[in-house]
Amino acid sequence: MVGEKGERHSELIDRTNSIGIDFLRTDLRAALTFIQVAETSSSWESRDRNYRKALEGYRAVVHFLPRLVPSPKELAEIETKLEEIKLQLERAGFPVSS
């Protein structure tokens, strides 16, 4: 019985980690979408708002990533997208403090 509880606990931790990684991926996709919208907007207010939303998404991923245990492949994917977002934000004049 004790072993069964330990297995369920381990499964719950794995599932929680997997869900967390999915949320990070969603935030990364959203940030990239906000950047795309900002880059194509003719309105300064819209550009600013969308770049700020992308920055919020970037910061959320940076904040929560240390709490998760992604696989090496997942980590490489996340880090690549973070770097892409960071470069685009900084190019647009939105400095990203690491």
C-alpha positions as CSV (number, residue, x, y, z in Angstrom):
1,M,0.0,0.0,0.0
2,V,2.8,2.4,0.8
3,G,4.5,1.7,-2.5
4,E,1.3,2.4,-4.3
5,K,0.9,5.8,-2.7
6,G,4.5,6.6,-3.6
7,E,3.9,5.6,-7.2
8,R,0.7,7.8,-7.4
9,H,2.7,10.7,-5.8
10,S,5.4,10.3,-8.5
11,E,2.9,10.1,-11.2
12,L,1.2,13.3,-9.9
13,I,4.6,15.1,-9.8
14,D,5.3,14.0,-13.4
15,R,1.9,15.1,-14.6
16,T,2.2,18.4,-12.9
17,N,5.6,19.0,-14.4
18,S,4.2,18.0,-17.9
19,I,1.3,20.5,-17.5
20,G,3.8,23.2,-16.4
21,I,5.9,22.7,-19.4
22,D,2.8,22.9,-21.6
23,F,2.0,26.2,-20.0
24,L,5.5,27.5,-20.7
25,R,5.1,26.5,-24.4
26,T,1.8,28.2,-24.6
27,D,3.3,31.4,-23.1
28,L,6.1,31.3,-25.6
29,R,3.7,30.9,-28.5
30,A,1.6,33.7,-27.2
31,A,4.7,36.0,-26.7
32,L,5.8,35.3,-30.3
33,T,2.3,36.1,-31.5
34,F,2.2,39.3,-29.6
35,I,5.5,40.3,-31.2
36,Q,4.2,39.4,-34.7
37,V,1.1,41.6,-34.0
38,A,3.3,44.4,-32.7
39,E,5.5,44.3,-35.8
40,T,2.6,44.5,-38.2
41,S,0.6,47.1,-36.3
42,S,0.4,50.7,-37.6
43,S,-0.7,52.0,-34.3
44,W,2.0,53.0,-31.8
45,E,-0.3,52.1,-28.9
46,S,-1.0,48.7,-30.3
47,R,2.7,48.1,-30.9
48,D,3.6,49.1,-27.4
49,R,0.8,47.1,-25.8
50,N,1.7,44.0,-27.7
51,Y,5.4,44.2,-27.1
52,R,4.7,44.6,-23.4
53,K,2.5,41.6,-23.4
54,A,5.3,39.6,-25.1
55,L,7.7,40.8,-22.4
56,E,5.2,39.7,-19.7
57,G,5.1,36.2,-21.3
58,Y,8.9,36.1,-21.5
59,R,9.3,37.0,-17.9
60,A,6.6,34.4,-16.8
61,V,8.6,31.7,-18.6
62,V,11.9,32.8,-17.1
63,H,10.2,32.9,-13.6
64,F,8.6,29.4,-13.8
65,L,11.2,27.5,-15.8
66,P,13.4,26.8,-12.7
67,R,10.5,25.2,-11.0
68,L,10.1,22.5,-13.7
69,V,12.2,19.7,-14.9
70,P,12.0,19.7,-18.7
71,S,13.7,17.0,-20.8
72,P,16.9,18.1,-22.6
73,K,14.9,18.4,-25.8
74,E,12.2,20.4,-24.1
75,L,14.8,22.7,-22.4
76,A,16.6,23.3,-25.7
77,E,13.2,24.2,-27.4
78,I,12.3,26.6,-24.6
79,E,15.7,28.2,-24.5
80,T,15.7,28.7,-28.2
81,K,12.3,30.4,-28.2
82,L,13.3,32.5,-25.1
83,E,16.4,33.8,-27.0
84,E,14.3,34.6,-30.1
85,I,11.8,36.5,-28.0
86,K,14.6,38.3,-26.1
87,L,16.3,39.4,-29.3
88,Q,13.1,40.6,-30.9
89,L,12.1,42.6,-27.8
90,E,15.5,44.2,-27.4
91,R,15.5,45.1,-31.1
92,A,12.2,46.8,-30.6
93,G,13.5,48.8,-27.7
94,F,12.2,46.7,-24.9
95,P,15.2,45.6,-22.8
96,V,15.0,42.2,-21.2
97,S,16.9,41.8,-18.0
98,S,18.0,38.3,-17.5
